[in-house]
Amino acid sequence: MASKTVTVGSAVGLHARPAAVIAAAAGEVEADVQIALAGGDPVDASSSLMIMTLGAEQGAEVTVTSDDEAAVEKVAALVEQDLDA
Protein backbone atom coordinates (compact mmCIF):
# COMPACT_ATOMS: atom_id res chain seq x y z
CA MET A 1 0.00 0.00 0.00
CA ALA A 2 1.36 3.42 -0.97
CA SER A 3 1.25 6.34 1.43
CA LYS A 4 2.49 9.90 1.60
CA THR A 5 2.49 12.36 4.48
CA VAL A 6 1.96 16.00 3.51
CA THR A 7 1.19 19.34 5.13
CA VAL A 8 -2.24 20.96 4.67
CA GLY A 9 -1.75 24.05 2.52
CA SER A 10 -5.23 25.61 2.50
CA ALA A 11 -5.33 28.78 4.59
CA VAL A 12 -8.36 27.67 6.58
CA GLY A 13 -7.61 23.95 6.57
CA LEU A 14 -9.64 21.16 5.03
CA HIS A 15 -13.07 22.77 5.27
CA ALA A 16 -15.89 22.51 2.70
CA ARG A 17 -14.28 23.84 -0.49
CA PRO A 18 -10.89 22.08 -0.25
CA ALA A 19 -12.57 18.90 1.00
CA ALA A 20 -14.91 18.89 -2.01
CA VAL A 21 -12.02 19.31 -4.46
CA ILE A 22 -10.03 16.52 -2.79
CA ALA A 23 -13.06 14.22 -2.60
CA ALA A 24 -13.83 14.73 -6.28
CA ALA A 25 -10.26 13.79 -7.23
CA ALA A 26 -10.29 10.72 -4.96
CA GLY A 27 -13.64 9.68 -6.42
CA GLU A 28 -12.21 9.64 -9.95
CA VAL A 29 -9.96 6.64 -9.24
CA GLU A 30 -11.07 3.05 -8.88
CA ALA A 31 -8.95 2.30 -5.80
CA ASP A 32 -9.98 3.31 -2.30
CA VAL A 33 -8.10 6.36 -1.04
CA GLN A 34 -7.92 7.22 2.63
CA ILE A 35 -6.67 10.29 4.47
CA ALA A 36 -5.75 10.56 8.14
CA LEU A 37 -4.67 13.34 10.45
CA ALA A 38 -1.39 12.48 12.19
CA GLY A 39 -2.22 10.05 14.99
CA GLY A 40 -5.87 9.73 13.91
CA ASP A 41 -8.04 7.17 12.20
CA PRO A 42 -8.18 7.22 8.39
CA VAL A 43 -11.33 8.34 6.58
CA ASP A 44 -12.60 7.86 3.04
CA ALA A 45 -10.97 10.57 0.90
CA SER A 46 -13.81 10.44 -1.62
CA SER A 47 -16.20 11.86 0.99
CA SER A 48 -15.94 15.60 1.61
CA LEU A 49 -17.92 15.21 4.84
CA MET A 50 -15.48 12.61 6.15
CA ILE A 51 -12.52 14.81 5.22
CA MET A 52 -14.05 17.71 7.15
CA THR A 53 -14.44 15.51 10.25
CA LEU A 54 -10.64 15.36 10.46
CA GLY A 55 -10.53 18.99 11.57
CA ALA A 56 -7.22 19.41 9.75
CA GLU A 57 -6.01 23.00 9.93
CA GLN A 58 -3.36 24.71 7.79
CA GLY A 59 0.04 23.27 8.65
CA ALA A 60 -1.35 19.98 9.99
CA GLU A 61 0.22 16.78 8.72
CA VAL A 62 -2.04 14.25 7.04
CA THR A 63 -1.25 10.89 5.48
CA VAL A 64 -2.83 9.78 2.23
CA THR A 65 -2.92 6.02 1.55
CA SER A 66 -4.15 3.80 -1.28
CA ASP A 67 -3.23 0.73 -3.29
CA ASP A 68 -2.96 3.11 -6.26
CA GLU A 69 0.28 5.09 -6.00
CA ALA A 70 -0.83 7.60 -8.65
CA ALA A 71 -3.99 8.31 -6.64
CA VAL A 72 -1.91 8.94 -3.52
CA GLU A 73 0.27 11.43 -5.41
CA LYS A 74 -2.77 13.17 -6.94
CA VAL A 75 -4.64 13.59 -3.65
CA ALA A 76 -1.51 14.47 -1.67
CA ALA A 77 -0.67 17.21 -4.16
CA LEU A 78 -4.13 18.73 -3.69
CA VAL A 79 -3.85 18.63 0.10
CA GLU A 80 -0.59 20.59 -0.11
CA GLN A 81 -2.13 23.36 -2.23
CA ASP A 82 -4.01 26.39 -0.97
CA LEU A 83 -7.33 25.44 -2.56
CA ASP A 84 -8.92 28.65 -1.27
CA ALA A 85 -6.62 30.92 -3.29
Residue pairs with C-beta under 8 A, 6 or more apart in sequence:
1 65
1 66
1 67
2 65
2 66
2 67
2 68
2 69
2 72
3 63
3 64
3 65
3 66
3 72
4 63
4 64
4 72
4 73
4 76
5 38
5 61
5 62
5 63
5 64
6 61
6 62
6 63
6 64
6 76
6 79
6 80
7 59
7 60
7 61
7 62
7 79
7 80
8 14
8 56
8 57
8 58
8 59
8 60
8 61
8 62
8 79
8 80
9 58
9 79
9 80
9 81
9 82
9 83
10 17
10 18
10 58
10 81
10 82
10 83
10 84
11 58
11 82
11 84
11 85
12 57
12 58
12 84
13 55
13 56
13 57
13 58
13 60
14 22
14 51
14 52
14 54
14 56
14 62
14 79
15 52
16 48
16 52
17 83
17 84
18 78
18 79
18 83
18 84
19 48
19 49
19 51
19 52
20 48
21 78
21 83
22 35
22 45
22 48
22 51
22 75
22 78
22 79
22 83
23 45
23 46
23 47
23 48
23 51
25 74
25 75
25 78
26 33
26 44
26 45
26 46
26 71
26 75
27 46
29 66
29 68
29 70
29 71
29 74
30 68
31 66
31 67
31 68
31 71
32 44
32 46
32 66
32 67
33 44
33 45
33 46
33 64
33 65
33 66
33 68
33 71
33 72
33 75
34 42
34 43
34 44
34 45
34 64
34 65
34 66
35 42
35 43
35 45
35 51
35 54
35 62
35 63
35 64
35 65
35 75
35 79
36 42
36 43
36 54
36 62
36 63
36 65
37 54
37 55
37 56
37 60
37 61
37 62
38 60
38 61
38 62
38 63
40 54
42 63
42 65
43 50
43 51
43 53
43 54
44 50
45 51
45 64
45 75
54 62
56 62
62 79
64 72
64 75
64 76
64 79
65 72
66 72
66 75
